[in-house]
Structures are given as structure tokens and as C-alpha cells.
Amino acid sequence: MPAPAIQQAYSREEVRRRLGVSKRQLESWEKQNFLSSSGSFSFSDILALRTLVGLRKSNVSSVQIRKAILAMRKHVRQGENPLTELRIYSQGKKLEVQFAGHKMEPISGQLVLDFDQAEISKLLSFPSQAEESKAAQTMRTRREAEHWFEKGLDLEQSGAPIEDVIAAYEKAAVIDPTSAGALVNLGTVYFNGRHWQKAEEYYRKAVDVDPEYALAHFNLGNLYDERGDRAAALSHYVDAIRIRPRYADAHYNIALLYQAMGQPLKAVRHWKTYLTIDPTSAWAAIARREMAKIKEAAILHGPRQS
């Protein structure tokens, strides 16, 4: 029965790592009332967060998102979140909303016919039945893949047998080979089981599907770090912060790597960046302790390397 899954809770740390969201970004969205603020998150919260991540990746401002959400709350049932009930996406820097297959103007809630030039050309060309059928099939395929991906999340959270979790994610990846999220989660399942080769295979597939997927690069960095390949780990961590400059966990791991590689000044630069992003957590205390060690070593032995 699907009903119990609605009650399942995901921890803040788990949500952050799954979606690649920084602590500060998550807190900011909560303060802006984009989603409920609590110690844990429901599955519907995860869906809302996935929408927010996509909008921010498209450089849609928080002001635009807030205006659209406030307006659309008038058009959904009491207590429902527009980020999960409606399909909100960006067209350039413009927010567009889709409800029941129709576009809506997010502020007024009016259904609109908002055709760009490409769409007008398609209308004038009277697409064939075969083309319409193909588009519909593509949409069905994506929805089915999303269903299996979400089922994998549900099974993983509920402590189901790992074989069932893998089967759900694999089903999503087979149905939609571009499902980078399913590929990354498969990699993480195998990583947690210390099956390095399989984990690497799926993480690399995710990067091939979406080279700008910061979480996939970060996880590859973790994998190579675990296997002792510091150069490869560093390369992927650097890719992660190239894509997301304020990726706190990536800066943290880069700092540790540089420290282990005897490059303390480079380590300090990343410790400082980490602390600007996450200044108050238990991990921040560790960062300050490591910086103090570097400073003490520099006083005792002199600077070693820039």
C-alpha cells in the first residue's frame, strides 16, 4: 500500500546529500516559507526541493520563485505546496507554470497560450500523428522512470532489502537512460556496499548523462578518495565546485586532501571557504581545528608550500 510511504521522514543531512543542497541554501528556503521547517522532510518535501534545485540551477531568482508560489497558493487546495501540486519551471529567467497539461500565468493564475516561435512553427506545420504519438510516448516513459526512481527512494528509506532498492533504480535507468539521479543513487548503493567497480560504473554513467551534475562528480571524488587515488579524487571535487562554487562538502574534502598531500596553504584556502558557507556546524569546529594545526606547524617549522 502506498499510504505509509507518505509518513516516512528523511533527515536533513540525507536530503542535503541526495539533492546536493548546501546547509545555508536549505535554511534560506525554509525561512522564505518555500517548504515547511522541521527536523525532517517528507517525500513531498523532496519533490518540492527537486523543483527548487532545478529553478536555482536555471538562475531563477528567489524573488521570482516567492512571487510565483504566493500567487499559485490561491489556486491549490489548503495545505498543499505549489511546488509539488503544479509543475513550475523556468523559460530563460521567466517562470512558467503547468497545471493539468495547460500553461498558466503564475501571478494571475490565468490559463494562457504562450507559444514561442518554435511552437508556432510546429502548429503551422500540422505535426503528423506519428510525431504526436512519439511525443506522448516520451512523456509516458519519463513519468514511468520517475515512478521507479521515487519507488527506489521510498524502498531505501524504509529499509527494504537492498536487492529491491537496486531493482527499482535499475528499472528507472533502463526506462530512461538519461536519469542521472537514478544512476547516482545506484552508484551510492554500491559504494555503501564497498563494491567500488560497480559504484564507479554508475557514477561515470551519471557524469556522461549530465556532465554538469555536481553531486555525481562529488561522489566520484569520494570513491577515488576511498580507494587512495588522491589525484582523481581532487579532480572530481574541483569539478564539483566549478559547477557549484558554494558546495560546502566538496570544499571540506578538498581541504582534507590538500592537507594530506602536504599542501597546507591550499588546504587553508578551502577551509576558509568552507567556513564562510557553514560556520556553525560540528564540521565547522573540525575545520577550525585543522586550520589551527596548520598554523601551529607553520610557526614551528616555517611555511612549506603555497
C-alpha positions in Angstrom: 0.0 0.0 0.0 1.4 3.5 -0.9 -0.1 5.4 2.0 2.5 4.6 4.7 5.3 6.0 2.5 3.8 9.5 2.9 4.6 9.4 6.6 8.3 8.4 6.1 10.8 11.1 7.2 14.1 11.9 5.6 16.8 13.6 7.7 18.2 17.0 6.8 21.7 15.5 6.1 20.2 12.8 3.9 18.2 15.3 1.9 21.2 17.6 1.5 23.4 14.9 0.2 20.8 13.3 -2.1 20.0 16.6 -3.8 23.3 18.4 -3.4 21.9 21.3 -1.4 24.0 23.3 1.0 23.0 23.8 4.6 22.7 27.6 4.1 20.5 27.2 0.9 18.2 24.7 2.7 17.8 27.1 5.6 17.2 30.0 3.3 14.3 28.2 1.5 12.8 27.3 4.9 13.0 30.9 6.1 11.3 32.1 2.8 8.5 29.6 3.5 9.1 27.7 0.3 8.7 24.5 2.4 8.0 23.6 6.0 10.8 24.0 8.5 11.3 20.9 10.7 13.9 18.4 11.7 13.0 16.1 8.9 11.4 16.1 5.5 8.5 14.1 3.9 8.6 12.7 0.4 6.5 15.6 -0.9 9.1 18.0 0.6 11.8 16.2 -1.5 9.7 16.7 -4.6 9.4 20.4 -3.8 13.1 20.6 -3.2 13.8 19.0 -6.5 11.8 21.7 -8.2 13.6 24.4 -6.3 17.0 22.9 -7.2 16.0 22.9 -10.9 14.9 26.6 -10.7 18.0 27.8 -9.0 20.1 25.8 -11.5 18.4 27.8 -14.2 19.3 31.1 -12.3 15.7 31.9 -11.4 15.9 34.4 -8.5 14.4 33.8 -5.1 12.2 36.9 -5.6 10.6 35.4 -8.7 10.1 32.0 -7.1 8.5 33.6 -4.0 6.1 35.7 -6.1 5.0 32.7 -8.1 4.5 30.5 -5.1 2.5 33.1 -3.2 0.3 33.6 -6.3 -0.2 30.0 -7.0 -1.2 29.1 -3.4 -4.5 30.7 -4.2 -5.2 28.1 -6.8 -4.3 24.9 -4.9 -6.1 23.2 -2.1 -5.5 24.2 1.5 -2.2 23.0 2.9 -0.8 21.9 -0.5 2.5 23.1 -1.8 2.5 24.6 -5.4 6.0 23.1 -5.9 4.5 19.6 -5.7 1.0 20.1 -6.9 1.9 22.1 -10.0 4.7 21.9 -12.5 6.8 25.1 -12.1 9.8 25.5 -14.5 11.9 28.3 -16.0 12.0 29.5 -19.5 15.1 31.6 -19.5 14.6 33.8 -16.4 10.8 33.7 -16.8 8.8 31.4 -14.5 6.1 29.2 -16.2 3.5 27.0 -14.6 1.8 24.0 -15.9 -1.4 22.6 -14.4 -3.3 19.6 -15.9 -1.2 19.9 -19.1 -2.0 23.6 -19.6 0.3 26.6 -19.2 -0.8 29.2 -16.6 0.4 32.7 -15.9 1.9 32.3 -12.4 0.7 35.6 -10.9 -2.9 35.8 -12.2 -3.4 32.0 -12.5 -5.0 32.5 -15.9 -4.6 29.7 -18.4 -2.6 31.1 -21.3 -1.4 30.1 -24.8 2.2 31.0 -24.5 3.8 29.8 -27.8 7.3 30.7 -28.7 8.4 30.8 -32.4 9.4 27.2 -32.5 6.0 26.1 -31.1 4.2 28.3 -33.6 6.2 26.7 -36.4 5.2 23.3 -35.2 1.5 24.3 -35.0 1.6 25.7 -38.6 3.3 22.5 -39.9 0.5 20.3 -38.5 2.6 17.5 -37.0 1.8 14.0 -38.1 0.0 11.5 -35.9 3.3 9.6 -35.6 5.1 12.6 -34.2 2.3 13.3 -31.7 2.4 9.6 -30.7 6.2 9.7 -30.2 6.0 12.8 -28.0 3.3 11.2 -25.9 5.3 8.1 -25.6 8.4 10.1 -24.5 6.3 11.7 -21.8 4.9 8.4 -20.6 8.5 7.0 -20.5 9.8 9.8 -18.4 6.9 9.5 -16.0 7.4 5.8 -15.6 11.1 6.3 -15.0 10.3 8.9 -12.3 7.9 6.5 -10.7 10.6 3.8 -10.4 13.1 6.4 -9.1 10.7 7.6 -6.4 10.0 4.0 -5.6 13.7 3.4 -5.1 13.9 6.3 -2.7 10.9 5.0 -0.8 12.3 1.5 -0.5 15.7 2.8 0.5 14.2 4.9 3.3 12.0 2.1 4.6 15.0 -0.3 4.9 13.8 -2.7 2.2 16.1 -5.4 1.0 19.0 -3.8 -1.0 18.1 -6.0 -4.0 14.7 -4.4 -4.2 16.2 -0.9 -4.0 18.7 -1.7 -6.8 16.0 -3.2 -8.9 13.8 -0.1 -8.7 16.7 2.3 -9.6 17.9 0.0 -12.4 14.3 -0.1 -13.7 14.3 3.8 -13.8 17.7 3.8 -15.6 16.7 1.3 -18.1 13.4 3.1 -18.9 15.1 6.4 -19.1 18.9 6.2 -19.7 19.2 9.9 -19.0 18.0 9.5 -15.4 21.2 10.8 -13.8 19.6 10.7 -10.3 18.9 7.0 -10.6 22.4 6.3 -11.8 23.9 8.3 -8.9 21.8 6.5 -6.4 22.7 3.2 -7.8 26.4 4.2 -7.5 25.8 5.2 -3.9 24.1 1.9 -3.0 27.2 0.0 -4.4 29.6 2.5 -2.8 28.0 1.9 0.6 28.4 -1.9 0.0 32.1 -1.2 -0.9 31.6 -2.6 -4.5 33.9 0.0 -5.9 33.9 -1.1 -9.5 30.1 -1.1 -9.8 29.9 2.3 -7.9 32.4 3.8 -10.4 30.5 2.4 -13.3 27.2 4.1 -12.3 28.8 7.4 -11.2 30.6 7.7 -14.5 27.4 6.9 -16.4 25.7 9.8 -14.5 28.5 12.2 -15.4 28.3 11.1 -19.1 24.5 11.8 -19.0 24.9 15.1 -17.2 28.5 16.5 -17.1 27.3 19.4 -15.0 25.9 17.2 -12.2 27.9 18.4 -9.2 26.7 15.5 -7.0 27.9 12.9 -9.4 31.4 14.5 -9.5 31.4 14.8 -5.7 30.5 11.1 -5.3 33.2 10.1 -7.8 35.7 12.2 -5.7 34.6 10.3 -2.6 35.0 7.0 -4.4 38.6 7.7 -5.6 39.5 9.2 -2.2 38.3 5.9 -0.5 40.4 3.9 -3.0 43.5 6.1 -2.3 43.6 7.8 -5.7 44.1 11.3 -4.5 44.7 12.9 -7.9 41.5 11.5 -9.4 39.5 12.4 -6.2 40.8 16.0 -6.3 39.9 16.4 -10.0 36.3 15.5 -9.4 36.0 17.6 -6.2 37.3 20.5 -8.2 34.7 19.8 -11.0 32.0 19.8 -8.3 33.0 23.3 -7.0 33.4 24.6 -10.6 29.7 23.7 -11.1 28.6 24.7 -7.7 31.2 27.2 -6.2 29.5 27.1 -2.7 29.5 23.3 -2.5 30.5 23.1 1.2 31.2 19.4 1.4 33.4 19.5 -1.7 35.5 22.4 -0.2 35.8 20.4 3.1 37.1 17.3 1.3 39.4 19.3 -0.9 40.9 20.9 2.2 41.5 17.5 3.7 43.1 16.2 0.6 45.5 19.1 0.2 46.4 18.7 3.9 47.2 15.0 3.4 49.2 15.9 0.3 51.4 18.3 2.2 50.0 21.5 0.6 48.8 23.3 3.7 48.2 26.8 2.2 45.9 25.4 -0.4 44.1 23.5 2.3 43.7 26.7 4.3 42.1 28.5 1.3 39.4 25.7 1.1 38.9 25.6 4.9 38.2 29.3 4.9 35.8 29.0 2.0 34.0 26.1 3.8 33.7 28.2 6.9 32.0 31.1 5.0 29.4 28.6 3.8 28.9 26.5 7.0 30.3 28.5 10.0 28.3 26.9 12.8 28.1 23.1 12.4 30.1 20.4 14.2 32.1 20.1 10.9 33.0 23.8 11.1 34.6 23.1 14.5 36.7 20.4 12.9 37.7 22.8 10.1 38.8 25.4 12.6 40.8 22.7 14.5 42.6 21.7 11.3 43.4 25.3 10.4 44.9 25.7 13.9 47.1 22.6 13.3 48.4 24.1 10.0 49.1 27.4 11.7 50.9 25.7 14.6 53.0 23.7 12.1 53.9 26.8 10.2 55.1 28.5 13.3 57.2 25.5 14.4 58.6 24.6 11.0 58.1 27.6 8.8 55.9 27.8 5.7 56.2 24.8 3.4 54.3 25.4 0.2 51.8 27.8 -1.4 
